[in-house]
């Protein structure tokens, strides 16, 4: 592989890995607190992707404005899902298996709703930039991938600040250690969980918008968070930092392998590698073992 192609693929891989990192953190932040695998996150991504498409196509074609609107919509969708689907069974003390079943059901419901109402057609986002690439010497860098990298980096930095420097972030971290104890200290756990779902929804909104802008929208776009879930598992369930690292590594490896051996073989190699890694280290790169999880 020539040097310029290698550098270009590394850049594309890091940019794509940034989106995988957003997916992994959105998935992991709910697992940290409620200790179940929230597959309904794919539904948030799908709804946000369609929402962003319709807003940018038919209401106001402006990248930054529609991204912000879609991001906030994703956060709202996350809170609604928590209040309608998860809070009732949580207050009843339902087992974690029921949370898992509800999350899968919600994801499938969203997917089938869009398939039934909008069909299997692809909906491309409007073109926000007249020039789609930047030439730097022999390198041709996609503006879309550049935006993905910048936005992912800024969002992850902002989230790090929120979790480490704000009262809400401290409450989230406390709840992730023990969800019952903070309530004895006056912390409103229902509010903290809603904030967690809002943050996860915001990340899902950004992810849906970026994926829709990059690839176009269809009813199965939510299934693209599979790579984010894999990144969360590789990084270690319960470790948001590990999820970010794994997302970047996964994106980089995927782009490099696609350029070298093609997309079909790449998936075989990646999934085989993940299988071997988890056999050697089941808790992931930076994770810890959980006795109870779904």
C-alpha positions as CSV (number, residue, x, y, z in Angstrom):
1,X,0.0,0.0,0.0
2,X,1.4,3.4,-1.0
3,X,2.2,5.9,1.8
4,X,-0.4,8.5,0.7
5,X,-3.1,5.8,0.5
6,X,-2.1,4.5,3.9
7,X,-2.3,8.0,5.5
8,X,-5.6,8.6,3.8
9,X,-7.1,5.3,5.1
10,X,-5.7,6.0,8.6
11,X,-7.4,9.4,8.6
12,X,-10.7,7.9,7.3
13,X,-10.5,5.2,9.9
14,X,-10.0,7.6,12.8
15,X,-12.9,9.7,11.6
16,X,-15.2,6.6,11.3
17,X,-13.8,5.4,14.6
18,X,-14.9,8.6,16.2
19,X,-18.5,7.8,15.3
20,X,-18.1,4.3,16.6
21,X,-16.8,5.9,19.8
22,X,-19.9,8.0,20.1
23,X,-22.0,4.9,19.6
24,X,-20.0,3.0,22.2
25,X,-20.3,5.7,24.8
26,X,-24.0,6.2,24.2
27,X,-24.5,2.4,24.7
28,X,-22.1,2.2,27.6
29,X,-23.4,5.1,29.7
30,X,-26.7,3.3,30.2
31,X,-25.0,0.0,31.0
32,X,-22.9,1.8,33.6
33,X,-25.9,2.9,35.6
34,X,-28.6,0.3,34.9
35,X,-26.3,-2.7,34.0
36,X,-28.3,-3.8,31.0
37,X,-27.5,-3.7,27.3
38,X,-29.6,-0.9,25.8
39,X,-30.3,-2.1,22.2
40,X,-33.0,0.6,21.9
41,X,-30.2,3.0,21.3
42,X,-30.3,1.8,17.6
43,X,-33.9,3.1,17.5
44,X,-32.8,6.5,18.7
45,X,-30.1,6.5,15.9
46,X,-32.7,5.6,13.3
47,X,-35.3,8.1,14.4
48,X,-32.7,10.8,14.5
49,X,-31.3,10.0,11.1
50,X,-34.8,10.3,9.5
51,X,-35.6,13.4,11.6
52,X,-32.4,15.1,10.4
53,X,-33.1,14.1,6.8
54,X,-36.6,15.6,6.8
55,X,-35.5,18.8,8.7
56,X,-32.6,19.4,6.4
57,X,-34.4,18.4,3.2
58,X,-37.7,20.1,3.7
59,X,-37.4,22.7,6.4
60,X,-34.0,24.3,6.6
61,X,-30.9,23.2,4.7
62,X,-28.1,24.3,7.0
63,X,-25.6,21.8,8.4
64,X,-25.0,23.3,11.9
65,X,-28.6,24.3,12.6
66,X,-30.1,20.9,11.6
67,X,-27.3,19.1,13.4
68,X,-28.1,20.9,16.7
69,X,-31.9,20.4,16.2
70,X,-31.4,16.7,15.5
71,X,-29.1,16.4,18.5
72,X,-31.7,17.9,20.9
73,X,-34.4,15.7,19.3
74,X,-32.2,12.6,20.0
75,X,-31.9,13.6,23.6
76,X,-35.7,14.1,23.9
77,X,-36.3,10.7,22.3
78,X,-33.9,9.1,24.7
79,X,-35.8,10.6,27.7
80,X,-39.2,9.5,26.2
81,X,-37.9,5.9,25.8
82,X,-36.7,5.8,29.4
83,X,-40.0,7.1,30.8
84,X,-42.3,4.9,28.6
85,X,-40.3,1.7,28.3
86,X,-37.8,1.4,31.2
87,X,-39.0,3.4,34.1
88,X,-42.3,1.5,34.7
89,X,-40.5,-1.9,34.9
90,X,-37.6,-0.4,37.0
91,X,-40.0,1.0,39.6
92,X,-41.6,-2.5,39.8
93,X,-38.2,-4.1,40.4
94,X,-38.3,-6.2,37.3
95,X,-35.3,-8.4,36.5
96,X,-32.6,-7.1,34.1
97,X,-33.7,-9.7,31.5
98,X,-37.0,-7.7,31.0
99,X,-35.0,-4.5,30.4
100,X,-33.0,-6.4,27.7
101,X,-36.2,-7.7,26.1
102,X,-37.9,-4.3,26.1
103,X,-34.8,-2.7,24.5
104,X,-34.6,-5.2,21.7
105,X,-38.4,-4.9,21.2
106,X,-38.1,-1.1,20.9
107,X,-35.3,-1.3,18.4
108,X,-37.2,-3.8,16.2
109,X,-40.4,-1.7,16.5
110,X,-38.7,1.4,15.2
111,X,-37.1,-0.5,12.3
112,X,-40.3,-2.2,11.2
113,X,-42.2,1.1,11.5
114,X,-39.9,2.9,9.1
115,X,-39.9,-0.2,6.8
116,X,-43.7,-0.3,6.7
117,X,-44.3,3.4,6.3
118,X,-41.4,4.6,4.2
119,X,-40.3,1.4,2.5
120,X,-36.8,0.2,1.8
121,X,-35.9,3.4,-0.2
122,X,-32.7,5.3,0.5
123,X,-33.0,8.9,1.5
124,X,-29.9,11.0,0.9
125,X,-29.2,14.1,2.9
126,X,-28.9,17.3,0.9
127,X,-25.4,18.3,-0.1
128,X,-24.1,20.8,2.4
129,X,-20.8,21.5,0.8
130,X,-20.1,22.4,-2.8
131,X,-16.6,20.9,-2.6
132,X,-16.6,17.5,-1.0
133,X,-12.9,17.0,-0.6
134,X,-9.6,18.8,0.3
135,X,-6.4,18.1,-1.5
136,X,-3.2,18.3,0.6
137,X,-0.3,17.3,-1.5
138,X,-1.0,13.7,-2.7
139,X,-3.7,13.2,-0.1
140,X,-7.4,13.6,-0.8
141,X,-9.3,14.2,2.4
142,X,-13.1,14.0,2.5
143,X,-14.8,17.0,4.1
144,X,-17.5,14.7,5.5
145,X,-15.0,12.5,7.3
146,X,-13.2,15.6,8.5
147,X,-16.5,16.9,10.0
148,X,-17.1,13.5,11.6
149,X,-13.7,13.6,13.3
150,X,-14.1,17.2,14.5
151,X,-17.6,16.8,15.8
152,X,-16.9,13.4,17.5
153,X,-13.8,14.8,19.2
154,X,-15.5,17.9,20.4
155,X,-18.5,16.0,21.7
156,X,-16.4,13.4,23.6
157,X,-14.3,16.2,25.1
158,X,-17.5,18.1,26.3
159,X,-18.9,14.8,27.7
160,X,-15.7,14.2,29.6
161,X,-15.9,17.7,31.1
162,X,-19.6,17.2,32.1
163,X,-18.9,13.8,33.7
164,X,-15.9,15.0,35.7
165,X,-16.5,18.7,36.5
166,X,-20.3,19.1,37.0
167,X,-22.7,18.1,39.7
168,X,-24.8,16.1,37.3
169,X,-21.7,14.3,36.1
170,X,-20.6,13.5,39.6
171,X,-24.1,12.1,40.3
172,X,-24.0,10.0,37.2
173,X,-20.6,8.5,38.3
174,X,-21.9,7.9,41.7
175,X,-25.0,6.1,40.3
176,X,-22.8,4.0,38.1
177,X,-21.0,2.7,41.2
178,X,-24.2,2.0,43.2
179,X,-27.6,3.1,42.0
180,X,-29.2,2.9,45.5
181,X,-26.7,4.7,47.7
182,X,-26.9,8.2,46.1
183,X,-30.6,8.3,46.9
184,X,-29.8,8.1,50.6
185,X,-27.7,11.2,50.2
186,X,-30.5,13.2,48.6
187,X,-29.8,12.5,44.9
188,X,-32.9,12.2,42.7
189,X,-32.1,8.9,41.0
190,X,-35.0,9.2,38.6
191,X,-33.6,12.5,37.4
192,X,-30.1,11.1,37.1
193,X,-31.3,8.2,35.0
194,X,-33.3,10.6,32.8
195,X,-30.1,12.6,32.3
196,X,-28.2,9.5,31.4
197,X,-30.8,8.7,28.7
198,X,-30.8,12.3,27.5
199,X,-27.0,12.2,27.1
200,X,-27.2,8.8,25.4
201,X,-30.0,10.2,23.2
202,X,-27.9,13.2,22.3
203,X,-25.0,10.9,21.2
204,X,-27.5,8.8,19.3
205,X,-28.9,12.0,17.6
206,X,-25.4,13.0,16.5
207,X,-24.6,9.5,15.3
208,X,-27.8,9.2,13.3
209,X,-27.2,12.6,11.6
210,X,-23.6,11.8,10.8
211,X,-24.4,8.3,9.5
212,X,-27.3,9.6,7.5
213,X,-25.2,12.4,6.0
214,X,-22.4,10.0,5.1
215,X,-24.3,7.0,3.8
216,X,-28.0,8.0,3.3
217,X,-31.0,6.9,5.4
218,X,-32.9,3.6,5.3
219,X,-35.0,1.6,7.9
220,X,-31.9,-0.5,8.8
221,X,-29.6,2.4,9.6
222,X,-30.0,1.8,13.3
223,X,-28.3,-1.6,12.8
224,X,-25.1,0.3,12.1
225,X,-24.6,0.8,15.8
226,X,-23.5,-2.8,16.0
227,X,-19.9,-1.6,15.5
228,X,-20.4,0.8,18.4
229,X,-21.8,-2.0,20.6
230,X,-18.8,-4.1,19.6
231,X,-16.5,-1.2,20.5
232,X,-18.2,-0.9,23.9
233,X,-17.6,-4.6,24.5
234,X,-14.0,-4.6,23.3
235,X,-13.2,-1.5,25.4
236,X,-14.9,-3.0,28.4
237,X,-18.4,-2.7,29.5
238,X,-18.4,0.0,32.2
239,X,-15.4,1.8,30.8
240,X,-16.3,4.8,28.6
241,X,-12.7,5.6,27.9
242,X,-12.1,2.0,26.8
243,X,-15.1,2.3,24.4
244,X,-13.6,5.4,22.8
245,X,-10.2,3.7,22.3
246,X,-11.8,0.6,20.9
247,X,-14.0,2.6,18.6
248,X,-11.0,4.4,17.2
249,X,-9.0,1.2,16.8
250,X,-12.0,-0.6,15.2
251,X,-12.6,2.2,12.7
252,X,-8.9,2.4,11.8
253,X,-8.6,-1.3,11.3
254,X,-11.7,-1.5,9.2
255,X,-10.6,1.2,6.8
256,X,-7.1,-0.2,6.4
257,X,-8.4,-3.7,5.8
258,X,-11.0,-2.6,3.3
259,X,-8.3,-0.9,1.3
260,X,-6.1,-4.0,1.4
261,X,-8.4,-7.0,1.2
262,X,-11.9,-5.7,0.4
263,X,-15.1,-5.1,2.4
264,X,-16.3,-8.7,2.5
265,X,-13.1,-10.2,3.9
266,X,-12.7,-7.3,6.2
267,X,-15.8,-8.2,8.2
268,X,-14.7,-11.8,8.5
269,X,-11.2,-10.8,9.8
270,X,-12.6,-8.2,12.2
271,X,-15.2,-10.4,13.8
272,X,-12.8,-13.3,14.0
273,X,-10.3,-11.0,15.7
274,X,-13.0,-9.8,18.2
275,X,-13.9,-13.4,19.0
276,X,-10.3,-14.3,19.8
277,X,-9.8,-11.1,21.8
278,X,-12.8,-11.8,24.0
279,X,-11.7,-15.4,24.5
280,X,-8.4,-14.1,25.8
281,X,-9.8,-11.1,27.8
282,X,-13.6,-11.4,28.3
283,X,-13.8,-8.1,30.2
284,X,-12.3,-6.1,27.3
285,X,-9.4,-3.7,27.1
286,X,-10.3,-1.6,30.2
287,X,-13.4,-3.2,31.6
288,X,-14.2,-5.0,34.7
289,X,-16.2,-8.2,35.3
290,X,-19.9,-8.0,36.2
291,X,-21.6,-10.8,38.1
292,X,-25.1,-9.7,37.0
293,X,-25.9,-8.3,33.6
294,X,-28.2,-8.7,30.7
